[in-house]
Amino acid sequence: MRKGHFKILFLIPFLVFSNCSGKRNEINLTIQKSEKLLLIYDSSDLYALECVENARMSFKYAKLLYDEIDLKNYKGGELSKLGNYFAIVLATEFIKKLTKSDCEHLKSFVSSGGGLAVIYRGYNENLADIFGVRIRDQNQPFLKRGRSGLHFKSDFIPGLKGTAIPDSILRDISMFDFVHVGDKNIIAATSSGIPVAWNLRYGMGKVTYWNSSILSNRSFRGFITQTIASVSSKFVQPIANFSVIFIDDFPTSVPNAVKKIIWDEFKMNLAEFHFLVFYPDMLKLSNEFGLKYTAGLVFNYGASITPPFHLNEWRMGKANVLSKEIEVSKTIAKQFKINHELGFHGYNHTSLLVDDWGDIENMKRAIEYAMKKWKEEGLGNPPVTYIPPMNLIDSVGIQALVQSAPSIKVIAGLYAGFFELGQRREFGPEPWNGKFYCIPRVSAGFMIDDYTKAIILSAIAMLGVWTHFVHPDDVIYTPEEVENPELIRNWFSLPWRGTKEEGLYFKFRNWVKTLKANYPYLRFMKCEDAYEEMKRFDDLKIEYEFSNDEIKIKVNQKDAFIIVQFDAIYKGVDVLNANIIHYGQTSTTNYVVLKTESEPIILKLKTKVTALG
């Protein structure tokens, strides 16, 4: 689309786009007052503190300005002047500390057009009407523990509707026992139909209430971001806008062993499956959807942690191609690097933990040997991305990488998990050594269940990113093959392809196809490129200001990506000085995805649909 002046009309259920002018407009724009949020929490509410921290990180990723009020020693009276904020976020159960006067100010703020986001369930009888509920029994305010689950009833986030997290994963989500009053849009409910999250209008403003503590889970941070957007008349969010798909343990020292599930489908051993089936299928998927992969290369999967080091396992796997025997792992690696990224997963598959290696010197010797063989095997430039085996690494392992693999810039561990094991990382500098940057993986597997789907959509809502990893041997880790249930990856013993496209490959293909339909602007790239994009995103500065039907935005970068959401009462928008790369609707907002030019951006919102010009 050409840059300049664009118009979008939001027609339910269709969206109509019109390019009104191709001319760029030079504007000298000054932001008089940057928009802010107000976060209200209570530092003595220990159970809610993780939700508070998730809110702060959501604000950081979305580059939202905010103030805070801590209710720990609150005496009342601090909510009399709320005009500086476009939305208020409540993140504590202890909102009963708010005085009646505070509650009246809060209700006046919302009824005048402000937004109220309740991201951690709390109750104050003076706010019952604005929440659209009342407590059923003051003597027993909480629902009895029991089966919960979480079923999403609307596209609160694009693609979310119909997602159903089962009771087995969410057994109890800690809810007040409410009686619901008035009209509201249900965002999510338990498996038995009890509302968990809802959105309602109160005067000219909006409220979204989560009757749960589920947003204390860091994997649901994007729901905090979208909750704020859902109550805001206008919402501006820059995004990093990328996806990285990792293929761990690939290429690796694959043996010529036979596994039943592979043999039954293809009459091939593992090495033949890697070269003749898995590798071509993943390339086919890449070509179909424009994917870029980052592979996690392992030279000798099960090799010793002490010298002498060797490549015996690396050379083990063989396949016959055109009557010629080839080394599977090396051949794949040399081809793969042409269009994709070869990341480093290890000399062997032993995690860089000092308890496993004995000392740092063993780690360093193995890494140095691997870097030497990387060059000798003709694998191209030395690796930029390190993927910890088993997603585990400690501070000693980090130091071994610093000293032995100078080309490494990125650690690609886990977004969730345990911090002390090198997991639970943010998108940003590695806390144990700032030389490295973390691009953590949000999700895994060829089979995207509804819980995984929810956390993927959450990451996209939080930062505009999806990072995901798979393994070529995911298909063989069935209950029949693996004794430890924690290691099972193919619970339903699905084939790779199947006779009716019921296999893991097609499950993943269908997911990617669905994701691309909902997020066509998402850029698939190698991890080394995502690292550069994240550094650029970290340097992005943004200011914006809202007036009645207008949004003014200033950024310091060209070709940055911004999502602008606005109340569904607005049926159209004129966009000046930005490329519109996507537009759509959630259950509570309309939105446009913009790619910036050098000039300030102006959006003029329309409450009425007019003829296309």
C-alpha positions as CSV (number, residue, x, y, z in Angstrom):
1,M,0.0,0.0,0.0
2,R,1.2,3.5,-0.7
3,K,2.2,5.8,2.1
4,G,0.2,8.9,2.8
5,H,-3.5,9.4,3.6
6,F,-5.7,6.4,4.0
7,K,-9.3,5.8,5.0
8,I,-10.8,2.7,6.5
9,L,-14.5,2.1,7.1
10,F,-15.4,-0.6,9.6
11,L,-18.5,-2.3,8.4
12,I,-19.9,-5.2,10.4
13,P,-19.1,-7.9,9.6
14,F,-16.9,-6.6,6.8
15,L,-14.1,-4.1,6.7
16,V,-13.8,-1.8,3.6
17,F,-10.4,-0.2,2.8
18,S,-9.9,2.8,0.6
19,N,-6.8,4.6,-0.4
20,C,-7.7,8.3,-0.5
21,S,-4.4,9.9,-1.4
22,G,-0.9,8.8,-2.2
23,K,0.7,12.1,-1.2
24,R,2.8,12.3,1.9
25,N,1.8,15.2,4.3
26,E,4.6,17.0,6.2
27,I,3.4,18.0,9.7
28,N,5.1,19.8,12.5
29,L,3.4,18.1,15.4
30,T,4.0,18.7,19.1
31,I,2.6,16.3,21.8
32,Q,1.3,18.5,24.5
33,K,0.5,15.8,27.0
34,S,1.6,12.1,26.7
35,E,-1.2,9.7,27.7
36,K,-0.8,7.7,30.9
37,L,-2.4,4.8,32.9
38,L,-2.9,4.5,36.6
39,L,-2.0,1.2,38.3
40,I,-3.6,0.6,41.7
41,Y,-2.2,-2.3,43.7
42,D,-1.5,-3.3,47.3
43,S,2.0,-4.4,48.2
44,S,0.6,-6.2,51.3
45,D,-1.6,-8.4,49.0
46,L,1.1,-11.0,48.5
47,Y,-1.0,-13.3,46.3
48,A,-1.6,-10.5,43.7
49,L,2.0,-9.3,43.5
50,E,2.8,-11.6,40.5
51,C,-0.1,-10.0,38.7
52,V,1.2,-6.6,39.5
53,E,4.6,-7.5,38.1
54,N,3.0,-8.9,35.0
55,A,1.2,-5.6,34.6
56,R,4.4,-3.7,34.8
57,M,6.1,-5.9,32.3
58,S,3.1,-5.6,30.0
59,F,3.3,-1.8,30.3
60,K,7.1,-1.9,29.5
61,Y,6.7,-4.0,26.4
62,A,3.8,-1.8,25.2
63,K,5.8,1.3,26.1
64,L,2.9,2.6,28.2
65,L,3.5,5.5,30.6
66,Y,1.9,4.9,34.0
67,D,1.7,6.1,37.6
68,E,1.1,3.8,40.7
69,I,-0.9,4.0,43.9
70,D,0.0,1.5,46.6
71,L,-2.9,0.8,49.0
72,K,-0.8,-0.7,51.7
73,N,-1.1,2.3,54.0
74,Y,-3.8,4.0,52.1
75,K,-5.8,6.6,53.9
76,G,-8.1,7.6,51.0
77,G,-8.6,10.7,48.9
78,E,-6.0,10.1,46.1
79,L,-8.6,9.4,43.4
80,S,-10.1,12.8,43.3
81,K,-8.0,13.9,40.2
82,L,-8.1,11.2,37.5
83,G,-8.2,13.4,34.5
84,N,-4.6,12.8,33.6
85,Y,-5.3,9.1,32.8
86,F,-7.0,7.3,29.9
87,A,-7.5,4.1,31.9
88,I,-7.2,2.8,35.5
89,V,-5.9,-0.7,36.3
90,L,-6.9,-2.5,39.5
91,A,-4.5,-5.3,40.5
92,T,-5.4,-6.3,44.0
93,E,-8.1,-8.1,46.0
94,F,-7.9,-5.3,48.6
95,I,-9.9,-2.7,46.8
96,K,-12.2,-2.7,49.7
97,K,-9.7,-0.1,51.1
98,L,-11.0,2.4,48.7
99,T,-13.4,4.8,50.4
100,K,-16.9,5.5,49.2
101,S,-15.7,8.9,48.0
102,D,-12.8,7.2,46.0
103,C,-15.4,4.8,44.4
104,E,-17.6,7.7,43.4
105,H,-14.6,9.4,41.7
106,L,-13.7,6.2,40.0
107,K,-17.3,5.8,38.7
108,S,-17.4,9.4,37.6
109,F,-14.1,8.8,35.7
110,V,-15.5,5.8,33.8
111,S,-19.0,7.3,33.1
112,S,-17.2,10.3,31.6
113,G,-15.4,8.1,29.1
114,G,-12.5,6.6,31.0
115,G,-11.6,2.9,31.1
116,L,-11.4,0.5,34.1
117,A,-9.4,-2.7,33.8
118,V,-9.8,-5.1,36.8
119,I,-7.0,-7.7,36.2
120,Y,-7.1,-9.4,39.6
121,R,-10.4,-10.1,41.2
122,G,-11.4,-7.8,43.9
123,Y,-14.6,-6.4,45.4
124,N,-15.9,-3.3,46.9
125,E,-19.7,-3.0,47.4
126,N,-19.5,0.7,46.4
127,L,-18.2,-0.5,42.9
128,A,-20.7,-3.3,42.5
129,D,-22.8,-1.4,39.8
130,I,-19.7,-0.5,37.8
131,F,-18.6,-4.2,37.9
132,G,-22.1,-5.4,36.9
133,V,-22.2,-7.9,39.8
134,R,-23.0,-8.3,43.5
135,I,-21.7,-10.9,46.0
136,R,-24.2,-13.7,46.5
137,D,-23.3,-14.4,50.1
138,Q,-21.2,-12.0,52.1
139,N,-20.4,-14.8,54.6
140,Q,-19.1,-17.0,51.8
141,P,-17.9,-14.7,49.1
142,F,-15.8,-17.2,47.1
143,L,-17.0,-20.1,44.9
144,K,-16.2,-23.5,46.4
145,R,-13.1,-25.1,44.8
146,G,-13.9,-27.3,41.9
147,R,-13.6,-27.9,38.2
148,S,-12.9,-24.7,36.3
149,G,-11.5,-24.7,32.9
150,L,-11.5,-21.6,30.7
151,H,-13.6,-21.3,27.6
152,F,-13.3,-18.1,25.5
153,K,-16.6,-16.9,24.1
154,S,-15.3,-14.1,21.8
155,D,-12.4,-12.9,19.8
156,F,-11.1,-10.7,22.7
157,I,-7.8,-11.3,20.9
158,P,-7.9,-12.2,17.2
159,G,-8.3,-15.9,16.8
160,L,-9.2,-16.5,20.5
161,K,-12.9,-17.4,20.2
162,G,-13.7,-21.1,20.8
163,T,-10.4,-21.7,22.6
164,A,-11.2,-24.0,25.5
165,I,-8.6,-24.7,28.2
166,P,-9.7,-27.9,30.0
167,D,-10.3,-28.5,33.7
168,S,-7.2,-30.7,33.8
169,I,-5.0,-27.7,33.2
170,L,-7.0,-25.0,35.0
171,R,-8.5,-26.9,38.0
172,D,-9.4,-23.9,40.2
173,I,-9.1,-20.3,39.1
174,S,-10.2,-18.7,42.4
175,M,-13.4,-16.8,41.8
176,F,-15.9,-14.7,43.7
177,D,-19.4,-16.1,43.8
178,F,-21.2,-13.3,42.0
179,V,-24.8,-12.6,40.9
180,H,-24.6,-10.9,37.6
181,V,-26.6,-7.7,37.0
182,G,-27.2,-5.9,33.7
183,D,-25.9,-6.3,30.2
184,K,-22.4,-7.4,29.5
185,N,-20.3,-9.2,26.9
186,I,-18.8,-12.4,28.2
187,I,-15.2,-12.8,27.3
188,A,-14.5,-16.1,29.0
189,A,-16.4,-18.6,31.2
190,T,-15.7,-21.8,33.1
191,S,-16.5,-25.2,31.6
192,S,-19.8,-25.1,33.5
193,G,-20.6,-21.6,32.0
194,I,-19.8,-19.3,35.0
195,P,-18.5,-16.0,33.7
196,V,-14.8,-15.4,34.4
197,A,-14.1,-12.3,32.4
198,W,-16.6,-9.7,30.9
199,N,-16.8,-6.3,29.4
200,L,-19.5,-3.8,29.9
201,R,-20.3,-0.1,29.2
202,Y,-20.8,2.3,32.1
203,G,-21.9,5.6,30.9
204,M,-19.5,6.8,28.2
205,G,-16.7,4.5,29.5
206,K,-16.0,0.8,29.6
207,V,-15.0,-1.8,32.2
208,T,-13.4,-5.2,31.8
209,Y,-13.4,-7.5,34.9
210,W,-11.4,-10.7,35.5
211,N,-13.0,-12.7,38.3
212,S,-9.9,-14.7,38.7
213,S,-6.2,-14.6,39.6
214,I,-5.2,-16.2,36.2
215,L,-3.4,-13.1,35.0
216,S,-0.8,-13.8,37.6
217,N,0.5,-16.3,35.1
218,R,3.3,-14.6,33.1
219,S,2.2,-16.5,30.0
220,F,-1.1,-14.5,30.0
221,R,0.5,-11.0,30.1
222,G,-0.9,-10.2,26.7
223,F,-4.4,-10.5,28.2
224,I,-3.5,-7.7,30.5
225,T,-2.4,-5.5,27.5
226,Q,-5.6,-6.4,25.7
227,T,-7.8,-5.8,28.7
228,I,-6.5,-2.2,28.9
229,A,-7.1,-1.8,25.1
230,S,-10.6,-3.2,25.6
231,V,-11.6,-0.4,28.0
232,S,-9.8,2.4,26.2
233,S,-11.5,4.7,23.8
234,K,-8.1,4.8,22.0
235,F,-5.0,2.6,22.5
236,V,-1.6,2.8,20.9
237,Q,0.9,0.0,21.1
238,P,4.2,-0.4,19.2
239,I,5.1,-4.0,18.5
240,A,8.3,-5.9,17.6
241,N,6.4,-7.9,15.0
242,F,8.2,-11.1,14.4
243,S,8.0,-14.9,14.7
244,V,10.9,-17.3,15.1
245,I,10.4,-21.1,14.6
246,F,13.3,-23.2,16.1
247,I,14.0,-26.7,15.1
248,D,15.9,-28.1,18.1
249,D,18.2,-31.2,17.8
250,F,18.5,-30.6,14.1
251,P,20.7,-31.5,12.4
252,T,22.0,-33.9,15.0
253,S,23.8,-37.2,15.3
254,V,20.8,-39.2,14.1
255,P,21.4,-42.9,14.1
256,N,20.3,-45.6,11.6
257,A,18.0,-47.0,14.3
258,V,14.5,-48.2,13.6
259,K,11.5,-46.7,15.5
260,K,8.2,-48.4,15.0
261,I,6.0,-45.3,14.4
262,I,8.4,-44.2,11.6
263,W,8.9,-47.7,10.1
264,D,5.1,-48.4,10.0
265,E,4.5,-45.2,8.0
266,F,7.6,-44.9,5.8
267,K,9.6,-48.1,6.1
268,M,12.6,-46.0,7.0
269,N,15.1,-45.7,9.8
270,L,15.6,-42.5,11.7
271,A,18.5,-41.2,9.5
272,E,16.5,-41.8,6.4
273,F,13.4,-40.2,7.9
274,H,15.4,-37.0,8.8
275,F,16.8,-36.6,5.3
276,L,14.1,-37.9,3.0
277,V,10.9,-36.9,4.9
278,F,11.3,-34.5,7.8
279,Y,13.7,-32.1,6.2
280,P,11.9,-31.8,2.8
281,D,8.5,-31.4,4.6
282,M,9.8,-28.6,6.8
283,L,11.2,-26.9,3.7
284,K,7.9,-27.3,2.0
285,L,6.2,-25.7,4.9
286,S,8.7,-22.8,4.8
287,N,8.1,-22.2,1.1
288,E,4.3,-22.4,1.5
289,F,4.0,-19.8,4.3
290,G,7.3,-17.8,4.1
291,L,8.8,-19.3,7.2
292,K,12.4,-18.9,8.3
293,Y,13.9,-21.4,10.7
294,T,16.6,-21.4,13.3
295,A,18.0,-24.9,13.8
296,G,19.7,-26.2,17.0
297,L,22.7,-28.2,15.8
298,V,24.2,-30.9,18.0
299,F,27.3,-32.7,16.9
300,N,27.4,-35.7,19.2
301,Y,24.1,-36.1,21.1
302,G,25.2,-38.6,23.7
303,A,29.0,-37.9,23.8
304,S,31.1,-37.7,26.9
305,I,31.8,-34.4,28.7
306,T,35.5,-35.0,28.8
307,P,38.2,-35.3,26.1
308,P,39.0,-36.8,23.8
309,F,36.2,-35.2,21.7
310,H,35.2,-36.6,18.3
311,L,32.5,-36.5,15.6
312,N,31.8,-40.2,15.5
313,E,28.0,-39.9,16.2
314,W,27.8,-36.9,13.8
315,R,29.0,-39.1,10.9
316,M,26.9,-42.1,11.9
317,G,23.6,-41.5,10.1
318,K,23.6,-42.5,6.4
319,A,21.1,-42.4,3.6
320,N,21.2,-43.5,0.0
321,V,20.4,-40.8,-2.5
322,L,20.6,-41.6,-6.2
323,S,22.6,-44.7,-5.4
324,K,25.1,-42.7,-3.4
325,E,25.6,-43.0,0.4
326,I,25.6,-39.6,2.1
327,E,26.2,-38.4,5.6
328,V,22.8,-37.2,6.7
329,S,23.7,-34.6,9.4
330,K,26.5,-32.8,7.6
331,T,24.6,-32.8,4.3
332,I,21.5,-31.3,5.9
333,A,23.5,-28.7,7.8
334,K,25.4,-27.5,4.6
335,Q,22.1,-27.1,2.7
336,F,20.0,-25.7,5.5
337,K,22.4,-22.8,6.2
338,I,21.8,-21.3,2.7
339,N,18.3,-20.0,3.5
340,H,17.9,-20.5,7.2
341,E,20.0,-20.1,10.4
342,L,22.2,-22.7,12.0
343,G,22.1,-22.1,15.7
344,F,24.4,-23.9,18.3
345,H,22.7,-26.5,20.6
346,G,25.9,-28.0,21.8
347,Y,28.9,-30.3,21.2
348,N,26.7,-32.9,23.0
349,H,23.2,-32.6,24.5
350,T,24.4,-32.1,28.1
351,S,23.1,-28.9,29.6
352,L,25.7,-26.3,30.5
353,L,25.2,-26.9,34.3
354,V,28.3,-27.0,36.5
355,D,26.7,-30.0,38.4
356,D,26.6,-31.9,35.1
357,W,30.0,-31.0,33.7
358,G,32.1,-30.8,36.9
359,D,33.7,-27.5,36.1
360,I,33.8,-24.7,33.6
361,E,37.0,-26.1,31.9
362,N,35.2,-29.2,30.6
363,M,32.5,-27.0,29.2
364,K,34.9,-24.6,27.5
365,R,37.0,-27.4,25.9
366,A,33.8,-29.0,24.4
367,I,32.5,-25.7,23.1
368,E,35.9,-24.8,21.6
369,Y,36.1,-28.2,19.9
370,A,32.6,-27.6,18.5
371,M,33.5,-24.2,17.2
372,K,36.6,-25.6,15.5
373,K,34.6,-28.4,13.8
374,W,32.0,-25.9,12.8
375,K,34.6,-24.3,10.5
376,E,36.2,-27.5,9.4
377,E,32.8,-29.0,8.4
378,G,32.0,-26.0,6.2
379,L,29.0,-24.9,8.1
380,G,29.4,-21.2,7.3
381,N,29.7,-18.3,9.6
382,P,30.1,-19.2,13.3
383,P,26.8,-19.4,15.2
384,V,25.0,-16.3,16.6
385,T,22.2,-18.2,18.5
386,Y,22.7,-20.6,21.4
387,I,19.9,-22.9,22.3
388,P,20.5,-24.6,25.7
389,P,20.0,-28.3,25.7
390,M,16.9,-29.3,27.7
391,N,16.4,-25.5,28.0
392,L,18.7,-25.5,31.0
393,I,21.8,-23.4,31.7
394,D,23.4,-21.8,34.8
395,S,25.7,-18.8,35.3
396,V,28.8,-21.0,34.9
397,G,27.5,-22.2,31.6
398,I,26.9,-18.6,30.5
399,Q,30.5,-17.8,31.4
400,A,31.8,-20.8,29.4
401,L,30.0,-19.5,26.3
402,V,31.4,-16.0,26.8
403,Q,34.9,-17.4,27.0
404,S,34.7,-20.1,24.3
405,A,32.1,-19.0,21.7
406,P,32.7,-15.3,20.9
407,S,30.2,-15.3,18.0
408,I,27.2,-16.1,20.2
409,K,25.0,-13.1,20.8
410,V,21.6,-14.7,21.6
411,I,20.4,-17.2,24.3
412,A,17.2,-18.8,23.2
413,G,15.9,-20.5,26.3
414,L,12.3,-20.5,27.8
415,Y,9.9,-17.6,28.5
416,A,8.3,-19.7,31.3
417,G,10.0,-22.1,33.8
418,F,12.5,-21.5,36.6
419,F,14.9,-18.5,36.6
420,E,17.7,-20.2,38.4
421,L,17.8,-22.8,35.6
422,G,18.3,-20.2,32.9
423,Q,14.6,-20.1,32.1
424,R,11.8,-17.6,32.8
425,R,13.6,-15.0,30.6
426,E,12.3,-11.7,29.2
427,F,12.9,-10.4,25.7
428,G,16.0,-8.4,26.6
429,P,19.5,-8.6,28.0
430,E,20.6,-11.9,29.7
431,P,20.5,-11.0,33.5
432,W,23.6,-13.2,34.2
433,N,25.7,-11.5,31.5
434,G,24.7,-8.5,29.5
435,K,26.8,-9.6,26.5
436,F,24.0,-11.9,25.5
437,Y,20.4,-11.0,24.5
438,C,17.5,-13.3,25.3
439,I,15.0,-14.4,22.7
440,P,13.0,-16.8,24.9
441,R,10.7,-19.4,23.4
442,V,7.0,-19.1,24.3
443,S,5.6,-22.4,23.0
444,A,6.6,-25.8,21.7
445,G,5.4,-28.8,19.7
446,F,3.7,-29.7,16.4
447,M,0.4,-30.2,18.2
448,I,-1.0,-26.9,19.3
449,D,-3.6,-27.6,22.0
450,D,-5.9,-24.8,23.3
451,Y,-3.7,-23.9,26.3
452,T,-0.7,-23.5,23.9
453,K,-2.9,-21.5,21.5
454,A,-3.9,-19.1,24.3
455,I,-0.3,-18.4,25.4
456,I,0.8,-17.9,21.8
457,L,-2.0,-15.4,21.2
458,S,-1.1,-13.8,24.5
459,A,2.5,-13.3,23.4
460,I,1.3,-11.7,20.2
461,A,-1.0,-9.4,22.1
462,M,1.9,-8.5,24.5
463,L,4.7,-7.7,22.1
464,G,3.7,-8.8,18.6
465,V,5.9,-11.9,18.8
466,W,5.6,-15.7,18.5
467,T,8.7,-17.8,19.3
468,H,8.2,-21.6,19.1
469,F,10.3,-24.8,18.9
470,V,9.8,-28.3,17.6
471,H,12.0,-31.4,17.3
472,P,12.3,-33.9,14.5
473,D,11.9,-36.7,17.0
474,D,8.7,-35.3,18.5
475,V,6.9,-37.9,16.5
476,I,8.7,-40.8,18.2
477,Y,8.2,-39.6,21.8
478,T,5.0,-41.6,22.3
479,P,3.6,-43.2,25.5
480,E,4.6,-46.5,24.0
481,E,8.3,-45.4,23.6
482,V,8.8,-43.2,26.7
483,E,8.5,-44.3,30.3
484,N,8.7,-40.9,31.9
485,P,5.4,-39.0,31.1
486,E,7.2,-35.7,31.4
487,L,9.2,-36.5,28.2
488,I,6.2,-37.6,26.1
489,R,5.6,-35.2,23.2
490,N,3.3,-37.2,21.0
491,W,0.6,-38.2,23.5
492,F,-1.8,-39.6,20.8
493,S,0.8,-41.5,18.9
494,L,0.0,-39.6,15.8
495,P,1.9,-40.4,12.6
496,W,4.1,-37.8,10.9
497,R,1.8,-37.4,7.9
498,G,-0.9,-40.0,8.1
499,T,-3.1,-41.4,5.4
500,K,-5.8,-38.6,5.8
501,E,-3.5,-35.7,6.8
502,E,-4.1,-36.5,10.5
503,G,-0.4,-36.5,11.3
504,L,1.7,-34.0,13.3
505,Y,3.0,-32.3,10.1
506,F,-0.5,-31.4,9.0
507,K,-1.6,-30.4,12.5
508,F,1.2,-27.9,12.6
509,R,0.6,-26.8,9.0
510,N,-3.1,-26.1,9.8
511,W,-2.1,-24.0,12.8
512,V,0.4,-21.9,10.8
513,K,-2.3,-21.4,8.2
514,T,-4.8,-20.2,10.8
515,L,-2.2,-17.9,12.5
516,K,-1.3,-16.4,9.1
517,A,-4.9,-15.7,8.4
518,N,-5.4,-13.9,11.7
519,Y,-2.0,-12.1,11.7
520,P,-0.9,-11.7,8.1
521,Y,1.5,-8.9,9.0
522,L,3.6,-11.1,11.4
523,R,7.1,-11.4,10.0
524,F,8.8,-14.8,10.1
525,M,12.5,-14.5,10.5
526,K,15.7,-16.1,11.7
527,C,16.6,-15.7,15.4
528,E,19.7,-13.7,14.5
529,D,17.5,-11.2,12.6
530,A,14.9,-11.2,15.5
531,Y,17.8,-10.1,17.8
532,E,18.4,-7.1,15.6
533,E,14.7,-6.3,15.5
534,M,14.4,-6.5,19.3
535,K,17.4,-4.2,19.8
536,R,15.8,-1.7,17.4
537,F,12.5,-2.1,19.2
538,D,14.2,-1.4,22.5
539,D,15.5,1.9,21.1
540,L,12.1,2.9,19.8
541,K,10.6,6.1,21.4
542,I,6.9,6.9,21.0
543,E,4.7,9.7,22.2
544,Y,1.0,10.0,21.5
545,E,-1.9,12.2,22.5
546,F,-5.7,11.7,22.3
547,S,-8.3,14.3,21.6
548,N,-12.0,13.8,20.9
549,D,-11.8,12.0,17.6
550,E,-8.1,12.2,16.9
551,I,-4.9,10.4,17.7
552,K,-1.5,12.1,17.2
553,I,1.6,9.9,17.3
554,K,5.3,10.7,17.1
555,V,8.0,8.0,16.8
556,N,11.8,8.2,16.3
557,Q,12.0,5.4,13.8
558,K,10.9,4.7,10.3
559,D,9.5,1.3,9.5
560,A,8.3,0.7,13.0
561,F,5.1,-1.2,13.6
562,I,2.2,0.2,15.7
563,I,-1.2,-1.3,16.5
564,V,-3.9,1.3,17.1
565,Q,-7.1,0.1,18.7
566,F,-10.2,2.2,19.3
567,D,-13.7,1.8,20.5
568,A,-16.1,-0.1,18.2
569,I,-18.3,3.0,18.2
570,Y,-15.9,4.4,15.7
571,K,-16.9,3.0,12.3
572,G,-14.0,4.5,10.2
573,V,-10.6,6.1,10.4
574,D,-8.5,8.3,8.2
575,V,-4.8,7.7,8.6
576,L,-2.2,10.3,7.7
577,N,1.5,9.5,7.1
578,A,1.6,5.8,7.7
579,N,1.2,2.6,5.7
580,I,-1.7,0.5,6.8
581,I,-0.6,-3.2,6.6
582,H,-3.6,-4.8,8.3
583,Y,-6.9,-3.8,9.8
584,G,-9.6,-5.8,11.7
585,Q,-11.8,-6.2,14.7
586,T,-11.7,-7.8,18.2
587,S,-14.8,-8.3,20.2
588,T,-14.4,-4.9,21.9
589,T,-12.3,-2.8,19.5
590,N,-11.5,-2.0,15.9
591,Y,-7.9,-1.7,15.0
592,V,-5.3,-0.9,12.4
593,V,-1.7,-2.1,12.1
594,L,0.6,0.7,10.9
595,K,4.1,0.8,9.5
596,T,5.6,4.2,10.1
597,E,7.2,6.7,7.8
598,S,9.4,9.6,8.9
599,E,6.6,12.0,9.7
600,P,4.2,12.2,12.6
601,I,1.0,10.2,12.3
602,I,-2.5,11.5,12.6
603,L,-5.6,9.2,12.9
604,K,-9.0,10.8,12.6
605,L,-11.8,8.6,13.8
606,K,-15.3,8.5,12.4
607,T,-18.4,7.6,14.3
608,K,-20.5,7.5,11.1
609,V,-19.8,5.6,7.9
610,T,-19.7,7.8,4.8
611,A,-19.3,7.0,1.2
612,L,-15.8,6.0,0.1
613,G,-13.9,8.8,-1.5
